[in-house]
C-alpha cells in the first residue's frame, strides 16, 4: 500500500469555479480574489483580508506595513518553518528567539519578556502544527510593552484559543494555503487585520506599490512587489473556504482516530488536546521516545510506501542562521530535543481507516525493529 504524507482535497465545485475563470478570460486582479478575501474575512470575523501568493509574502508585507525595519528586534520561535524568521531578515530586522514549551511546541511566553529590549518592536508567535499559542499571555506582554503582535497562523486556519480564532485580534495575522494545508489555493496566503491602514498598505505593496486611491497602472506610490494571488488560485480558495467546516471536522476526526490507534505502541507520544483550545489539524506529528532512532524508523516507513517527515529542524541551527548570528547547539534545548524526536505521519482530509491502520502497524514494526 502507498500512503502519501499529504493529499489535497479537490472536488467538482473547485473545478467548476476554475472553469468559470478560464471562460471569463480574466486571470488576474478579478472578481474571484475579491470574493475569496470577503469569504475569509467573514469566516474569521475580521475587517480586512488581503490575499497574496504565499504565506511568506504575507508575513513579509505584514512586517513592512507595521514599519519594522533595520535595527529592530522581533521575538519569535526557533521551532518553525523558516519563513517566520526570514520575513524579518528581509527588512534587516533581527529575529530574537525564545525557546518553546515542550508540551505545546509553541513559543514559551515565560521566556518572552526577558528578551525584550528597547529595540523590540513586535512578538511573532507561530501556531505550530495548527495548535494555538498562549495568546492571552502574549497579548498582555505586548500591551504592557507597547509592541506589535504578528501571528503566523499559516498552519492554523480555524484554530481557536478560548473561543477566539487565531489571527484575528493581532496587528496582523497571516494564513497560508500550500497544498498540504487544511485548505489550499495551490500556492497562496492571506493577511488578516482590523486596521484599514495596514490592509491598504499591504494591498498596495502586493501590487508593485500601486495605490488603490490614486494613480494609474504605471504610477507607483511606494516600493512594492509582485505578491498578487491569481484568479485561478483564488477560485480554488473560494471553493475550499466554502466547505472549511467540513474539512476541519474531517481532519479532527482523523487526528483523534490516529491517537486512539497509536496508544498500543510503546515509545510513541501522540499530540495532546488542551481544554479551551481548538487545534486546526495541519499535520499529525508524534514524538518518539529517547533512544529510538528516528532515521531508522523513517527508512522503514518509506520502504513500505508510507510518506513521513521530521518536523521541524531548529531555525537557529540552519547553516545561514549559524553563520549570520553565531548560534550553536545547546542555545535552545527544548527546541533541539523536540526537533530530534518529532515525526509527521500521513495526514489529509480523506485518509481512510485502512490507511491509518496500515501506517500504525508498520510504525509498530519499525519501533520493534529499532528496539531490538
N, C-alpha and C positions, 0 to 999 in steps of 0.2 A: 504494500500500500504506500502511496505517496501522499504526504500531508504537508502542504506548504506552510511557511511561517505566517503568511497573511494572504488575504484574497479579497479584492474589492467586491462589493455587492451592487451590481448594476442590473437594473430591470427595464421593463418596457417604457415606463414613464421617463427615465433618463434618455433612452433612445429617441422617444418622441420629441422631447424638448430640444435635443441636439439637432434633430432633423428640421425643427422649426427654424433654428438659427441658420442652418445650411440653406434652407429655402428662402430666407429673408435677405441674403447677401450682406448682412451686417455682422461682421465677425469680431468687431472691437468697438468699445465705447457705445454700447447699445442698450436696449431695454432689459436684457437679462441680468446684467450686472447690477442695475438699479433694483430690480426685483429681488435678487439674491441678498443684497445689502439690507433691504427692508425686512425680508423674512428672518434673517439672522438677528437683526435689531429687535424685532418683535419677540422672537423666541427667548432672547437673553434679557429683554426688557431694559435696553439701553437706548439712549437718544440717538447715537450715531454708530454706524458701522461702515468701514471703508475697506473694500476688497482689494487685495493685491495678489501678486503672482507667487508668493511663498510666505511662510511664516517668518523666515529670515528677513525678507523685505519688510514685513510688518514690524518686526522688532526694531529694525534699523530706523524706519520712519518714526516710530514712537519715541525713540531716543532723540532724534533730531528735533521733532516737534516740541519736545519739552526743554530744548535748549541745552542738553547735556553735551559737553564737548571737552576740548583739550584741558588736561589737568584735573578734571573732575573724577570722582570715585563713585562707584555703584557697588553695593553689597549684593552678592548673588551666590549661587551654589556651584561647587565643583562637580556635582553629580547630575549631569545633564547632557543633552546634545550640544554640540559646540557652538551653535548659532546664538545661544542665550548669552554667551560672553563675547563672541566675536562682534555682535552688534554694537557693543560698547567700544571695542578697539577700532571699529570703522570710523568712529568720531574722536579717536585719540583720548577717550576716557579709559580709566583703569578699572577692570573688574577686581573687586576685593572679595575673596572667598570666605564664607563661613561654613563650617562643617555641617553634616547632615544629622538628623535624628535617625538612629539605627533601626527604628521600627517603621517609621513612615517613609524613609528615604528622602524626605523633603528637608529644606534648609531648617536648621535648628534655631528658632527665634532667640533662645537664650545666648546664642553666640553672636547675634547681630549687633546689639547695642555697643559692645566693647570695641567693635571695629569701626564705629562711626567717628569721623574726624571732621574738621572744618571744610574739607574738600568733598565730603559725601553729599551727593545730590539726590540719590534715589536708592531704594531697595528693589531688587528684581527677583522675586521668588519664582520658582518653576514648579508647577503642579505635576510632579514626576509620575509617569505611568497613568495619569488621569486621577490621581489622589490629591485632593486639595491640601495646600499648605495651611499652616495655622495663621489664617488671615486676620483674626481678631487681634492677636498679639502684634503681628506685623503692622497693621494699621495704627495701633496705639503708639508703637515706636515711631512710625513715620510722622504722625501728627505731633507728637512730643518734640521731635527734632526738626519739624518743618521741611521734610523732604518728600519727594515723589515716590509713588509705588507704580511700577510697571509689572503687570502679571504676564508671565509666559505661560499661557493656557493652551499652548499648541497641541498638547496631548489630552486636553481635558474638557472639550465642549460638552456641556450638560452636567458637569460635576457641580456639586453644591456644598457649601460649608455653613452649617446651621441655617439651612433654608435659603441661603443666598447663592446664586450661581456665580461661579468664579469668572473673573474678567469683567465684572460689571460695576464695581464700586471703586475701582482704582483710577489713577490718572489716565492710564491707557492699558488695555488688555490686548493680547494677540492670540489668535487661534490659527491652526494650520490644517490643511486638507490634502496631504500627501496620500497616495493610495492605501497605505497601511493604517490610516487614521479611521476614527469612528465613521465619519462621513468624508467623502472625497470630491475634489474638483479636478483630479489628476495631479496637477501642481496648483498651489494656491494657498491663500491665507486671508485673514480679515483682522482689522484693528477695530476695537470697540472703545468707546469713550462717551462720557456725558458732557464733555467740554467741546463746544462747537468750534472754538478756535483751533484746538488740536486736530479735530476732524478736517477742518478746512485746509490746514497746513499739510496734512497727510494726503488729501486728495490732490492738492497742487503738486507736491513732491513726487507722488507716484506717476504723474503725467508730465514729466520733464520740466516741472516748475511753472507750468502754465496756471494762470488764475482762473477760477470759475466766474469771478465777478467782472473782470475787465481784460481787455486784450484779446487777440486772435490766436490762431493756431501756432503762429511763429513768434508770438510775444511771450517771453519767458521772464517771470517776475522774480524768480529765485532759483537757486541751484536745485535741480531735480533729477529724477531717474526714470527709466522705463520700467516701472514696477506694476504696470497695469495687468489686471486679470482679463483674459479674452472672453468673448461671449460664449464660446463653446464650453469652456470651463465653468462659467457662471451658470449656464443652463444645467449642467450636471449637478452643480451645487444646489440649484433650486429644487430639483427632484429629490436630492438627498435630504435637505433640511425639512422638506415636507413630511418625511417619514422618520425624523430623528428619534421620536419617542419609541417607535417600533424597533429601530436599530439599537438604541441603548438598552432596551429591555432584552433583546436577543443576546447582547454581549454580557449583560449582567447575569442572565440565566446560565450562559456557558461558563462564565467565571466561577459561579457557585457550584456548578456540576463538577468542574475540574477540582475544586478544593475538596469536595467530598471524595472523589475518586483517588486523590493523591494522599489521603490520610493513611493509606495502607503502606506507604513507602517510608521506611525509616531513613532519616537524613535529608528529607526534603521538606523545607518550610514554605508554606503557602502564604499568600497575602492575607493580612487580617483586615477586617472591616471595623471602623470606629463609629460608635453612636453619634448621630448628628452630622455625619459626613457621608455624602453620596459620591462614590467613585464612578467616574465615567471610564469604563474599562477600555483603555487603549491597547495594552498588551497584557499578557498573563505571564508574570515573572515570578519564578520560585527562587529560593536561596538554598544552596547546598551546604550541608554541614561541613565544619572544618575537617580536613583530611580527605575529602572526596575530590578527586582530580577532575575538575570541570572539563578540561580539554578532552580527556578520555571519554567522559560521558557524552559530550557533543559529538565526538567522532562516531560513537556507537549509534547515536540517534540518526546522524546524517547517513551513515552506511545503510540504515534501514528506511531511508526515504523520508525522514522527518526533519523539517526545517527547524532550526533553532539558532539562537544568537546570544552572546553575552551583552548585557545592558547594565550600565554604560561604562566606558572607560573614563577614569578620572580626568577632568579637564586640566588640572594643574600638572599632570604628568604627560600630557601631549607634548611632542617634541617642540612645537612652536612656543608653547607656554613655558616650558622649561628654559628655553633659550632666551625668551623675552623678559621673564620675571624671576628666573632663578629658583623655581620650585624644585622640590626633590621628594623622594619617598619619605613618608612619616609626617608630612605637613598637615594632612587632613586624614587622620587614621580611620574614622568611621567610613568616610567615602572609599578609601582604599580597601578596607575589609569587605564592605558590601559589594563593591565593584568586582572583587575577585571571586565572589560566590554566586552572583545572580545569573539566571539563565531564562531567556524568553522561550516559551513553548508555542507551538502553533495556536493561533487565535484569530478568529474572524467571525463575521456575523452568522454565517450559516454552517459553522463547524458542526459535525454530526456526533452523536453519541458513539458511533462506531469508530470515528476518527480519534476522539478523545480517549476511548478505551485502548486503542492501539498505541497512542502516544504514552499513556500511563504504563502499559505493560512493557513497552520497550525501554522506558526510563527506568523501571524497576530492574529489568535485566542489566542495564548499564550500571546502576548503583551496585548491584550484587557482584558484577564482574570486577569493578574497580575496588571493591571492598575485600576481595579475596586475598 
